[in-house]
């Protein structure tokens, strides 16, 4: 990028007051900034106590200076970290001083972007930096660290190498098509493809777990008024988030709560009761309920078990779009003596529980994990994103269809092209082949100073 030659600077610590605040600088003018601000260039990778002074030699702050000489730095460029007091005013004064010496304010994620552009990290590792920062559970942190250390990238590289071997095999057979030996008809090629597809499947499953750890599952609770929707939200969140009263229509807006089930983030949305109403506020709540339903990975349709004969589940399911996956929750079984449990053979699946007594809530938790294919505490899971899953799916489809078409039409040239495109799809994960607009989208979600 053209602005890569700029020297950039930013506050690297979180906003607000703290014991320590850090200014980070990177780029070709870093050494000149050291001389002007500190009076010398500190010894690389050694913390040095320094006074940070203004242009007219007034003291701004005192603290530690750390200089990292290229290429042995996070960005691969000359880098300086100034560690002073964590007050917002003093940090702002120090940042302005650095900017006056020739640096410009860094964009969000620009330090990590430069690390990627300078081959210090591949794209999957760069994304893992943000995932470590944003992780909401211990398991998410461990998975993000695995990606940051390159485990995911290594698995992608192994698949790339196998695709290369198969391509060489196919293209060599094409080059020697006049020979009597038909390389492509041998069982060796079939075995190579089957092995590759098995590894594709395994990696996609692991990546899916990582994607769930990062993005979680969005669950929208719907139903008629007074069915126990808000009570279910409170029971899952283990907190009195929603107001619960015997008055129908208490919930008039969308309520959101984020929890976790065995490490999987769960975004729960409670909605207004679905019914016809003349109340203008409640009517807006029902409208927002329908909007929330469209975002759901799973809808929980709550029905009062006392009203099971009167409330037809099929009639209530008509409120939902056809593509939405739903489960029926019969609540208040403590009042009907219905045993707690889950019926996964019914369509939709049905869970019997009581939000008041807690009966059946464990069945619901297991059901939600099963719906998303989530396995708690699975070893070796690394953080992944939706785009990674899409790329793996694309590579799998290209390899599978290419092999099928070759078996049917014996078109080795087309099969080799499918394999090449499969490699390109995998390259987008690590950034070896990535459009600039995707890079901008990825790094713009980072913190400034990272």
C-alpha positions as CSV (number, residue, x, y, z in Angstrom):
1,X,0.0,0.0,0.0
2,X,1.2,3.5,-0.8
3,X,0.8,4.8,2.8
4,X,3.0,2.0,4.1
5,X,6.0,4.3,4.0
6,X,4.3,6.6,6.5
7,X,5.3,6.5,10.2
8,X,2.2,5.8,12.3
9,X,1.5,6.3,16.0
10,X,-1.4,5.7,18.3
11,X,-2.4,5.1,21.9
12,X,-2.2,1.3,22.4
13,X,-3.9,1.0,25.8
14,X,-7.7,1.2,26.4
15,X,-9.4,4.5,26.8
16,X,-9.9,5.9,30.3
17,X,-7.6,6.2,33.3
18,X,-5.0,3.6,34.3
19,X,-1.7,3.1,36.0
20,X,0.1,2.8,32.7
21,X,-0.5,4.1,29.2
22,X,1.3,3.1,26.0
23,X,2.0,5.1,22.8
24,X,3.1,2.9,19.9
25,X,5.1,4.2,16.9
26,X,6.1,2.3,13.8
27,X,7.7,3.3,10.5
28,X,10.8,4.8,8.8
29,X,10.9,8.0,11.0
30,X,10.9,6.1,14.3
31,X,14.6,6.5,14.9
32,X,14.4,10.3,14.2
33,X,11.5,10.5,16.6
34,X,13.6,8.7,19.2
35,X,16.4,11.2,18.9
36,X,14.1,14.3,19.1
37,X,11.9,13.0,21.9
38,X,14.4,11.0,24.0
39,X,17.8,12.5,23.0
40,X,19.0,9.2,21.7
41,X,18.0,5.9,20.1
42,X,17.6,3.4,23.0
43,X,19.3,0.0,22.8
44,X,17.1,-2.4,20.9
45,X,14.8,-4.5,23.0
46,X,15.9,-3.0,26.3
47,X,13.6,-1.0,28.5
48,X,15.2,2.4,29.3
49,X,13.8,5.0,31.7
50,X,13.4,8.4,29.9
51,X,11.9,11.8,30.2
52,X,9.4,12.7,27.5
53,X,9.7,16.4,26.7
54,X,7.8,18.9,24.6
55,X,9.3,20.9,21.7
56,X,10.1,23.8,24.2
57,X,11.8,21.2,26.5
58,X,9.0,21.1,29.1
59,X,8.4,17.7,30.7
60,X,5.3,15.9,29.4
61,X,5.9,12.6,31.3
62,X,8.5,10.1,32.4
63,X,8.5,6.4,31.8
64,X,10.0,3.5,29.9
65,X,11.0,3.6,26.2
66,X,11.4,0.3,24.3
67,X,12.9,0.4,20.8
68,X,12.6,-2.6,18.4
69,X,14.7,-2.4,15.3
70,X,13.5,-3.7,12.0
71,X,12.8,-6.5,11.1
72,X,12.7,-7.8,14.7
73,X,9.5,-6.1,15.7
74,X,5.8,-6.8,15.7
75,X,5.3,-4.8,12.5
76,X,8.6,-5.7,10.9
77,X,9.5,-2.0,10.9
78,X,11.4,0.2,13.4
79,X,9.0,0.4,16.3
80,X,9.0,2.5,19.5
81,X,6.8,2.0,22.6
82,X,6.5,4.8,25.2
83,X,5.2,3.5,28.5
84,X,4.1,6.4,30.7
85,X,1.2,7.2,33.1
86,X,-2.3,6.2,32.0
87,X,-4.1,9.5,32.3
88,X,-6.0,10.4,29.1
89,X,-4.7,14.1,29.1
90,X,-1.0,13.2,29.5
91,X,-1.3,10.4,26.8
92,X,-3.0,12.9,24.4
93,X,-0.2,15.4,25.0
94,X,2.5,12.8,24.4
95,X,0.7,11.5,21.2
96,X,0.5,15.1,19.9
97,X,4.2,15.5,20.4
98,X,5.0,12.3,18.5
99,X,2.7,13.4,15.6
100,X,4.4,16.8,15.5
101,X,7.7,14.9,14.9
102,X,6.5,13.4,11.6
103,X,4.1,10.6,12.4
104,X,0.5,10.4,11.5
105,X,-2.4,8.8,13.5
106,X,-2.7,5.1,12.8
107,X,-5.9,3.7,11.4
108,X,-7.7,0.9,13.3
109,X,-5.7,-2.3,13.0
110,X,-2.9,-0.7,11.0
111,X,0.0,-2.0,13.1
112,X,-1.3,-5.6,12.6
113,X,-1.9,-4.8,8.9
114,X,1.7,-3.9,8.6
115,X,2.7,-7.1,10.4
116,X,0.7,-9.0,7.8
117,X,2.1,-7.0,4.8
118,X,5.7,-7.5,6.1
119,X,5.2,-11.3,6.4
120,X,5.3,-11.3,10.2
121,X,1.8,-12.9,10.3
122,X,-0.4,-14.5,7.8
123,X,-4.0,-13.3,7.5
124,X,-5.5,-16.0,9.7
125,X,-3.0,-15.2,12.4
126,X,-3.7,-11.5,12.1
127,X,-7.4,-12.1,12.6
128,X,-6.6,-14.2,15.6
129,X,-5.0,-11.1,17.2
130,X,-8.4,-9.4,17.3
131,X,-10.0,-12.7,18.5
132,X,-7.7,-12.9,21.5
133,X,-8.6,-9.4,22.5
134,X,-12.4,-9.9,21.9
135,X,-12.6,-13.5,23.4
136,X,-15.3,-13.8,26.0
137,X,-14.4,-17.1,27.5
138,X,-11.3,-19.0,28.5
139,X,-11.9,-21.6,25.8
140,X,-12.2,-18.8,23.2
141,X,-8.9,-17.4,24.4
142,X,-7.1,-20.7,24.1
143,X,-8.6,-21.3,20.6
144,X,-7.6,-17.9,19.4
145,X,-4.1,-18.4,20.7
146,X,-3.8,-21.6,18.7
147,X,-4.7,-19.7,15.6
148,X,-2.3,-16.9,16.5
149,X,0.5,-19.5,16.9
150,X,-0.2,-20.7,13.4
151,X,-2.0,-24.1,14.0
152,X,-4.9,-23.2,11.6
153,X,-2.5,-21.9,9.0
154,X,-0.4,-25.1,9.2
155,X,-3.4,-27.2,8.6
156,X,-4.3,-25.1,5.5
157,X,-0.7,-25.4,4.3
158,X,-0.9,-29.2,4.6
159,X,-4.0,-29.2,2.4
160,X,-2.3,-26.9,-0.1
161,X,0.6,-29.3,-0.4
162,X,-1.7,-32.3,-1.0
163,X,-3.6,-30.3,-3.7
164,X,-0.2,-29.5,-5.3
165,X,0.8,-33.2,-5.3
166,X,-2.6,-34.2,-6.9
167,X,-2.2,-31.4,-9.5
168,X,1.3,-32.5,-10.4
169,X,0.0,-36.1,-10.7
170,X,-2.9,-35.0,-13.0
171,X,-0.8,-32.6,-15.1
172,X,2.0,-35.1,-15.5
173,X,-0.5,-37.7,-16.8
174,X,-1.8,-35.1,-19.3
175,X,1.7,-34.4,-20.5
176,X,2.4,-38.1,-21.0
177,X,-1.0,-38.9,-22.5
178,X,0.6,-40.6,-25.5
179,X,2.2,-43.2,-23.3
180,X,0.7,-46.6,-22.8
181,X,0.4,-46.2,-19.0
182,X,-2.8,-44.4,-17.9
183,X,-1.7,-42.7,-14.7
184,X,-5.2,-41.3,-14.1
185,X,-6.9,-44.7,-14.2
186,X,-4.8,-46.1,-11.4
187,X,-6.1,-46.5,-7.9
188,X,-3.4,-44.2,-6.5
189,X,-5.1,-41.0,-7.7
190,X,-8.5,-42.1,-6.2
191,X,-6.8,-42.8,-2.8
192,X,-5.1,-39.4,-2.8
193,X,-8.4,-37.6,-3.5
194,X,-10.3,-39.6,-0.8
195,X,-7.6,-38.8,1.8
196,X,-7.8,-35.2,0.9
197,X,-11.5,-35.0,1.1
198,X,-11.4,-36.7,4.5
199,X,-9.0,-34.1,5.8
200,X,-11.2,-31.3,4.3
201,X,-14.1,-32.7,6.3
202,X,-12.1,-32.9,9.5
203,X,-10.7,-29.3,9.2
204,X,-14.2,-27.9,8.4
205,X,-15.6,-29.5,11.6
206,X,-12.8,-28.1,13.7
207,X,-13.2,-24.7,12.1
208,X,-16.9,-24.8,12.7
209,X,-16.3,-25.2,16.4
210,X,-13.9,-22.3,16.3
211,X,-16.5,-20.2,14.5
212,X,-19.1,-21.0,17.2
213,X,-16.7,-20.0,19.9
214,X,-16.2,-16.7,18.2
215,X,-19.7,-15.8,16.9
216,X,-21.9,-17.9,19.1
217,X,-25.5,-18.7,18.5
218,X,-28.4,-16.2,18.3
219,X,-31.6,-17.5,20.0
220,X,-34.8,-15.6,19.8
221,X,-37.6,-16.3,22.3
222,X,-41.1,-15.9,20.9
223,X,-44.7,-16.8,21.9
224,X,-48.0,-15.6,23.1
225,X,-48.1,-13.1,26.1
226,X,-47.7,-14.7,29.5
227,X,-46.2,-17.9,28.2
228,X,-43.0,-17.4,30.2
229,X,-40.7,-15.9,27.6
230,X,-39.1,-13.4,29.9
231,X,-38.9,-16.0,32.7
232,X,-37.0,-18.2,30.3
233,X,-34.6,-15.4,29.4
234,X,-34.0,-14.8,33.2
235,X,-33.5,-18.5,33.8
236,X,-30.9,-18.9,31.1
237,X,-29.1,-15.7,32.0
238,X,-29.4,-16.5,35.7
239,X,-30.2,-12.9,36.2
240,X,-33.4,-10.8,36.5
241,X,-32.9,-9.1,33.2
242,X,-36.5,-9.0,32.1
243,X,-39.5,-7.7,34.1
244,X,-41.9,-10.6,34.9
245,X,-45.5,-9.9,35.9
246,X,-48.9,-11.6,35.5
247,X,-49.9,-8.7,33.2
248,X,-50.0,-9.7,29.5
249,X,-47.8,-7.5,27.3
250,X,-45.3,-6.6,29.9
251,X,-42.4,-7.0,27.5
252,X,-42.8,-4.3,24.8
253,X,-39.3,-4.1,23.4
254,X,-36.5,-6.4,22.4
255,X,-34.3,-7.5,25.4
256,X,-30.8,-8.9,24.7
257,X,-28.6,-10.9,27.0
258,X,-25.3,-12.7,26.3
259,X,-24.4,-15.8,28.2
260,X,-22.3,-18.9,27.6
261,X,-23.1,-22.6,27.7
262,X,-19.9,-24.7,28.2
263,X,-17.9,-22.0,26.5
264,X,-20.2,-21.4,23.6
265,X,-21.5,-17.8,23.5
266,X,-25.3,-17.5,23.4
267,X,-27.0,-14.3,22.3
268,X,-30.5,-14.5,23.7
269,X,-33.2,-12.1,22.5
270,X,-36.6,-11.8,24.4
271,X,-39.4,-10.3,22.4
272,X,-42.9,-8.9,22.9
273,X,-45.8,-11.4,22.9
274,X,-47.1,-12.2,19.4
275,X,-50.7,-11.1,19.3
276,X,-53.0,-8.5,17.6
277,X,-53.2,-5.3,19.7
278,X,-54.3,-1.7,19.4
279,X,-51.7,-0.5,21.9
280,X,-49.3,1.5,19.7
281,X,-46.3,0.8,21.9
282,X,-47.0,-3.0,22.1
283,X,-47.6,-3.0,18.3
284,X,-44.1,-1.6,17.8
285,X,-42.8,-4.3,20.1
286,X,-44.4,-7.0,18.0
287,X,-42.9,-5.5,14.9
288,X,-39.5,-5.6,16.4
289,X,-40.1,-9.2,17.4
290,X,-40.5,-10.1,13.8
291,X,-37.3,-8.2,12.9
292,X,-35.4,-10.1,15.6
293,X,-36.8,-13.5,14.3
294,X,-35.1,-12.9,11.0
295,X,-31.7,-12.8,12.6
296,X,-32.1,-16.1,14.6
297,X,-30.0,-19.2,14.4
298,X,-32.8,-20.9,16.5
299,X,-36.2,-19.7,17.6
300,X,-37.6,-20.9,20.9
301,X,-41.4,-20.9,20.6
302,X,-42.7,-20.8,24.2
303,X,-46.1,-22.2,25.1
304,X,-47.7,-22.4,28.5
305,X,-48.1,-26.1,29.2
306,X,-51.4,-25.4,30.9
307,X,-52.7,-24.1,27.6
308,X,-51.3,-26.9,25.5
309,X,-54.8,-28.1,24.3
310,X,-55.8,-24.5,23.4
311,X,-52.5,-23.2,21.9
312,X,-51.9,-25.0,18.6
313,X,-48.2,-25.0,18.0
314,X,-48.7,-25.3,14.2
315,X,-50.7,-22.0,14.3
316,X,-48.0,-20.3,16.2
317,X,-45.3,-21.6,13.8
318,X,-47.0,-19.8,11.0
319,X,-45.7,-16.6,12.5
320,X,-42.1,-17.7,11.6
321,X,-40.4,-17.5,8.2
322,X,-40.0,-20.8,6.4
323,X,-36.1,-20.9,6.6
324,X,-36.0,-20.3,10.4
325,X,-35.2,-23.3,12.6
326,X,-37.5,-23.6,15.6
327,X,-37.9,-25.6,18.8
328,X,-41.1,-25.7,20.9
329,X,-40.8,-25.1,24.6
330,X,-43.7,-26.2,26.8
331,X,-43.2,-24.1,30.0
332,X,-44.7,-24.3,33.5
333,X,-44.6,-28.1,33.7
334,X,-44.4,-27.7,37.5
335,X,-48.1,-26.8,37.3
336,X,-49.1,-29.8,35.1
337,X,-47.0,-32.7,36.4
338,X,-45.6,-33.2,32.9
339,X,-42.1,-34.8,33.1
340,X,-39.1,-32.7,32.1
341,X,-37.4,-33.8,28.9
342,X,-36.8,-33.3,25.2
343,X,-38.4,-35.0,22.2
344,X,-35.9,-34.7,19.3
345,X,-38.0,-37.0,17.2
346,X,-40.9,-34.6,16.9
347,X,-40.8,-31.9,14.3
348,X,-40.0,-29.3,15.5
349,X,-38.1,-30.7,18.5
350,X,-40.0,-30.2,21.7
351,X,-38.6,-29.5,25.2
352,X,-40.7,-29.7,28.4
353,X,-39.4,-27.5,31.3
354,X,-40.2,-25.1,34.1
355,X,-38.4,-21.8,34.3
356,X,-39.7,-21.4,37.9
357,X,-38.3,-24.7,39.3
358,X,-35.5,-25.1,36.8
359,X,-36.7,-28.5,35.7
360,X,-35.7,-29.3,32.1
361,X,-33.3,-26.3,31.7
362,X,-30.3,-28.7,31.3
363,X,-32.2,-30.5,28.5
364,X,-32.6,-27.1,26.7
365,X,-28.9,-26.3,27.1
366,X,-27.9,-29.7,25.6
367,X,-30.4,-29.2,22.9
368,X,-29.0,-25.8,21.9
369,X,-25.5,-27.2,21.7
370,X,-26.7,-30.1,19.6
371,X,-28.5,-27.8,17.2
372,X,-25.3,-25.9,16.5
373,X,-23.1,-29.0,16.5
374,X,-21.0,-27.7,19.4
375,X,-18.8,-29.9,21.5
376,X,-17.6,-28.4,24.7
377,X,-13.9,-28.4,25.7
378,X,-12.8,-30.1,22.5
379,X,-9.1,-30.2,22.3
380,X,-7.2,-28.7,19.3
381,X,-10.0,-26.2,18.4
382,X,-8.7,-23.0,16.9
383,X,-10.6,-19.8,16.3
384,X,-12.2,-19.4,12.8
385,X,-14.5,-17.1,11.0
386,X,-17.4,-17.5,8.6
387,X,-15.2,-16.5,5.7
388,X,-12.8,-19.4,6.6
389,X,-15.7,-21.9,6.5
390,X,-16.9,-20.5,3.2
391,X,-13.5,-20.9,1.7
392,X,-13.1,-24.5,3.0
393,X,-16.5,-25.3,1.6
394,X,-15.7,-23.8,-1.8
395,X,-12.4,-25.8,-1.9
396,X,-14.2,-29.0,-1.0
397,X,-16.9,-28.5,-3.6
398,X,-14.3,-27.7,-6.3
399,X,-12.3,-30.8,-5.5
400,X,-15.3,-33.1,-5.3
401,X,-17.0,-31.9,-8.4
402,X,-13.7,-31.9,-10.3
403,X,-13.0,-35.5,-9.4
404,X,-16.6,-36.5,-10.3
405,X,-16.5,-34.8,-13.7
406,X,-13.1,-36.3,-14.4
407,X,-14.4,-39.8,-13.6
408,X,-17.3,-39.3,-15.9
409,X,-15.7,-37.4,-18.8
410,X,-11.9,-38.1,-18.4
411,X,-11.2,-34.4,-18.8
412,X,-7.9,-34.1,-17.0
413,X,-7.4,-30.4,-18.0
414,X,-10.7,-29.4,-16.3
415,X,-9.9,-31.4,-13.2
416,X,-6.5,-29.7,-12.9
417,X,-8.2,-26.3,-13.2
418,X,-10.7,-27.2,-10.5
419,X,-7.7,-28.1,-8.2
420,X,-6.1,-24.8,-9.0
421,X,-9.2,-22.9,-8.0
422,X,-9.5,-25.0,-4.8
423,X,-5.9,-23.9,-3.9
424,X,-6.9,-20.2,-4.6
425,X,-9.9,-20.6,-2.2
426,X,-7.5,-21.9,0.5
427,X,-5.1,-19.1,-0.2
428,X,-7.7,-16.5,0.7
429,X,-7.7,-17.9,4.3
430,X,-4.1,-17.2,4.9
431,X,-3.9,-14.0,2.7
432,X,-1.7,-15.3,-0.1
433,X,-4.4,-14.3,-2.5
434,X,-6.8,-11.8,-0.9
435,X,-8.6,-8.8,-2.4
436,X,-7.6,-5.4,-1.0
437,X,-11.2,-4.6,-0.1
438,X,-11.4,-7.7,2.2
439,X,-8.1,-6.6,3.9
440,X,-9.7,-3.2,4.6
441,X,-12.8,-4.8,6.0
442,X,-10.8,-7.2,8.3
443,X,-8.4,-4.7,9.8
444,X,-10.9,-1.9,10.2
445,X,-12.6,-3.9,12.9
446,X,-9.4,-3.8,15.0
447,X,-8.6,-1.4,17.9
448,X,-6.7,1.7,17.1
449,X,-3.1,1.1,18.3
450,X,-3.3,-2.7,17.4
